Amino acid sequence: MNRYPVWKYAIILIALVVGALFALPNLFGESPAVQVSIAKASLKLDAAAVSRVEEALKAADIAAEAITLDGTSIKARFASTDVQLKAKDAIQKALNPDANDPSFVVALNLLSRSPAWLTSLHASPMFLGLDLRGGVHFMLQVDMQAALSKRAESLAGDIRTTLREKNVRHSGISRNGQTVEIRFRDAQAAEAARRIVQDQFTELSTVESADGTDIKMVATIQPVAARKLQEQALKQNITTLHNRINELGVSEPVIQQQGLDRIVVQLPGVQDTAKAKDILGRTATLEVRMVDEGTEARSAELGTGAVPFGSERYPERNGSPIIVKKQVILTGDNLTDAQPGFDSQTQEPTVNLSLDAKGARIFRDVTRENINKRMAILLFEKGKGEVVTAPVIRSEIGGGRVQISGRMTSMEATDTALLLRAGALAAPMEIIEERTIGPSLGAENIAKGFNSVTWGFLAVTVFMCAYYMLFGIISSVSLAFNLLLLVAVLSMLQATLTLPGMAAMALVLGMAIDANVLINERVREELRGGASPQAAIHAGYDRAWATIIDSNVTTLIAGLALLAFGSGPVRGFAVVHCLGILTSMFSGVFFSRGVVNLWYGRQKKLKNVSIGTVWRPDSQNQVATN
């Protein structure tokens, strides 16, 4: 009657072993570290860079526990946070003598102390939130004026195309700051252009004035449209940051607007701080422009002449200058996807771009009209433009698929594709504040959180053992198993545990024991009714199951509502709360019954069970079943 088949015990054993393995890394803690990664695509991390780090630490008389080269970063572990901070300053000065043009990203980090055999099993500790473990806090300033200038440049190109299609002659169109200036030689053309701008470019307001013998029309973005553009730029940047952080695999980041032009980014529990800082700090946007191949441009490239009007000078990856026109043909806004790859003929690393319908149409038209001319693909990072490649257009390119290459390594192609795939920034951003919150700041919260869970567990255990005797001990063991499973699941999911999450964990302990209380009281009720001990155990578990399901499902519904509609600390509470309900149902019923069956199930002539004192309502006497 009260016997489990072997396969059920196998499930319990597997759950116990897996839970112990994945919960174990949380016991080893973390060691403070300094992480170094490259800030420029032309550099690479190798043994020489490791030697420079070692020499910097030796010169500063700082001892490191270990220095390793891990793929794209150098990680140096230290004994304490004080040594970590000194080491960061020493490495920063040694690797980046020019603070305004850093070659390496040097950042604080926390690395797990888990042994190699656990790491090989992909067992990692759960992330701790910013209020417990610490993390990185960024304040980003959005350049709204640059967003307006970028929009004005785009409008200038659209107006030029529209006037050409309408056969309206003009003497030149140029962007001056955040305005678009159009010159005409006669009033009739100016009037026709004014009507076209008013009809098709409603966000612009125009003012005409005489400029010598010409008529100059100045088109300005209206205040309402400018304000809307700035709001959209801020929202797009926030969305882009979300996408970039999702590409990095960071759990539950905090990205929110502060004021009219600032964005706060908090990365609690981030494992790769240097990489996150590098990706967030890079404002990579893609632009496609035509190369200026005139005589003046050739002279400017050779350094014997000035850059012609309407063109700009940008360096190629090999450092040589190239003159490109200011007019932007395509931007990163027209990208739908970007993936790294290899050229089928040369086997060089490439970035394969997919354009939307509008971008594909523009690109097809431009390549058809400029055969045998050079087209430059520029990548702007940290406000500096660089020509990735400037190929000669051999034929019309349709279909919306473009391949760019140009002396890139596989890692550079991957990083470039990541930045472009994550979305274009509507406006450049600059990190104006950076705080790395060390674990010492959250030490008091961690201590209080663990104390609340520990004392809550002990209090529940003492009560259950005193009131339900052996069944209370079994209930306490199942409660410990529930806590083990919860920590293991949080670790496997790489969830972020915050202080509200620890409060949810303490609450789950109290709620989890409720299932065992229902079962124990149901067994007592069966014993009071005169049932045999084996029958009482069987009926107690079976009949309490429906009540346990009802109570847990209703609580789970409330937890899912918090998870769906909550944010920040509320969401962190809800995650632990929902997972705790699921693990408590498994441990409170399936696991505890397995232990009871193992202890009592094989006793054929069971006379009594250790479940405390059974009170009989029809008698003045109580019956001790111990």
C-alpha positions, 0 to 999 in steps of 0.5 A, a space after each residue: 500500500 505504502 510502497 514506491 516503485 524503484 523508478 520513483 526513488 530514482 527520480 528523487 535520487 536524481 533530483 537530489 544529486 542534480 540539486 546538490 551539484 547545481 546548488 554547490 557553487 553558491 557555497 564557494 563564494 566569489 573573489 574580487 578581480 580586475 578584467 582587461 579587454 580591448 577598446 580598439 579593434 586594431 589591438 588584440 590580447 595575447 601573452 604580451 598583454 598578460 606580461 604587461 599586466 603582470 609587470 604593472 602589478 609587480 611595479 605597484 607591489 601588488 600580488 595576484 592570486 591568478 592571472 589568466 587569458 580567457 579568450 577575449 579578456 585578461 582576468 586577475 584575481 585578488 585576495 580582497 576588494 582593497 587590493 582589487 581597487 589598487 590593482 585596477 588603478 595600477 593596470 589602468 595607468 600602465 595600459 592606458 597612458 592617455 586617459 582620453 584615448 584608452 586602448 584597453 577597457 579595465 573594469 572591476 569584476 567578481 569571479 566565482 571560486 567554484 572548482 574546475 570540475 563544477 565549472 566543467 559541468 556548467 554549474 554556476 552560482 546564482 546572480 546576486 542583485 545590485 543590493 546584495 552583490 553589487 554590480 555596475 551602474 552607468 549614467 548615459 547622456 544622450 546627445 539630443 542636438 546630434 539627433 536633431 542634426 542627424 534628422 536635418 541631414 536626412 531631411 536634406 537628402 530627402 528634399 534633394 531627391 523630392 525636388 529632383 523628382 518634381 523637376 524643381 531646379 535649385 542652386 544647392 541644398 545644405 545642412 547648417 546645424 539643425 536647419 536645411 538651407 535651399 537656394 534658388 535663382 528665381 522666385 517661381 522655383 522657390 514658390 514651387 519648392 515651398 509648396 512641396 516642402 509644406 505638403 510632404 515635409 509637415 515637420 518643417 517650417 520654412 522662411 524665405 529671404 534674399 541672399 544677393 541675387 538668389 533666394 534662400 529658403 531655410 527649413 527648420 524642424 518645428 518645436 513640437 516635431 523636435 520634442 517628439 523626435 527627442 522623445 523617440 530618440 531616447 526611447 529608441 536608445 533605451 530599446 537598443 540598450 535592452 537589445 545589446 544587453 540581451 545579446 550579452 545574456 545579462 539577467 534582469 537589467 535595470 534600464 530606465 529614463 532619468 530626466 529628459 536626456 539621460 538613461 540609467 543602466 544597472 547591471 546586477 550580477 553581471 559576470 562580464 563587467 568589462 564587456 558590458 562597459 565596452 558594448 554600452 560605451 560603444 555607439 556604433 552606427 552604420 552609414 553608407 555614403 559615396 566616395 568623393 572621387 574628384 580632383 580636389 578630393 584626391 589632393 585632400 587624400 594625399 594631404 596637398 589640398 583642403 577637403 572640398 565643400 560637401 565632403 568629409 575626411 575619414 580614416 580607413 582601417 589601415 590608417 590611410 584617409 579617404 574623402 567621402 560625401 556628407 550625404 548619407 545614403 543609408 543608415 543603421 535604421 534600414 538594417 533588419 539583421 547583421 550576421 558574421 560570416 566568411 567570404 566564399 572566395 577569399 575566406 575573409 571574415 565579413 558582416 552580412 547585412 539584410 536591409 528592409 524594403 526601403 533600404 533595399 530599394 534605395 541601395 538598388 537605385 544608388 548602385 544602378 546609378 553609380 556603377 564603377 564608382 566607390 561606395 564607402 561603408 562607415 562605422 561610427 563608434 564613440 563619435 569617431 567614424 571609420 571606413 570599414 570598406 570602400 568597394 567599387 560598385 560593379 553592378 546593380 545590387 538588389 535583394 536587400 543583402 549586402 556583404 561588408 569586409 575589410 581587414 577584419 578579424 573573426 572577433 571584430 566581425 562578430 562584435 560589429 555584427 552584434 552592435 549593428 544587429 542590436 539596433 542603431 542608436 538614434 543619438 550618440 550617448 556618453 557615459 558621464 557617470 560610472 559606479 562599480 558597487 562592491 560586495 562590501 556595500 551589500 554585506 549587511 543586506 546579505 547577512 540579514 537576508 541569510 539570517 532571516 532564511 536560516 532562523 525561519 528554517 530553524 524555527 519551523 524545524 523546531 516546531 515541526 519536530 516537537 509537534 509531529 515527532 518523526 513525521 515532523 523530522 521528515 517534514 523538516 528534511 523535505 523542507 531542506 530538500 525544497 530549499 536545495 531545489 529552489 537554490 539549484 533551480 535559481 542557479 540553473 536559470 542564472 536568475 538574479 537574487 535580490 533582497 526582495 527575492 530573499 524575502 520571498 525565499 523566507 516566505 516560501 519556507 513557511 508556505 512549503 511546510 503548510 503542505 506537510 501540516 495538511 498531510 500530518 493532520 490528515 493522517 492524525 484525523 484518519 487515526 482518530 477515526 480508527 484507521 490502521 496506521 498504514 491506511 491512515 498514511 495512505 489516506 492522509 497523503 491522497 486526501 490532502 493532495 486536492 487541498 494542497 493543489 487548490 492552495 498552491 494554485 491560487 497562490 501561484 496565480 497571484 505570483 504570476 500576476 506579480 511576475 507579469 505586471 510587476 517590475 524591479 523588486 516586485 518582479 524579483 520577489 515574484 520569480 522566487 515566489 513562483 519557483 518556490 511554490 513549484 519546488 514545494 509541491 514536489 518536495 512536500 508531497 512526492 519527496 516526503 511520501 517517499 521518505 515515509 514509505 521508505 521508513 514505514 512502508 515495508 513494515 507489514 504489522 505496523 502498530 503505531 506511527 510517530 506523529 505526536 499526540 492524537 486527540 480523540 474528540 469522543 474521549 477525555 483521554 489522548 492517545 500517544 502514538 509514539 
